[in-house]
Amino acid sequence: MIKDFLTVKEASQMLGLSKGTLYNMIGRNQIPYYQPRGKVYFKRAEILQWIEEGRVASVEEARNEINNV
């Protein structure tokens, strides 16, 4: 079963980050999260979107972008 919301442990495993790194990112508001009653959760879909928003274009894509301007 795929859960909609993840704990810090589950999100850290999904992202391949330590829990400490994830808590640092939370403290800097670098990653979307929810904090009802003091416990931290992540919405799986938002984490996937956050990853996709960090996509870096390949050299070929960048060249094509420049040539199309």
Buried (B, 14 or more C-beta within 10 A) or exposed (E): EEEEEBBBEBBBEBBEBEEEEBBEBBEEEEBEBEEEEEEBBBBBEBBEEBEEEEEEEEEEEEEEEEEEE
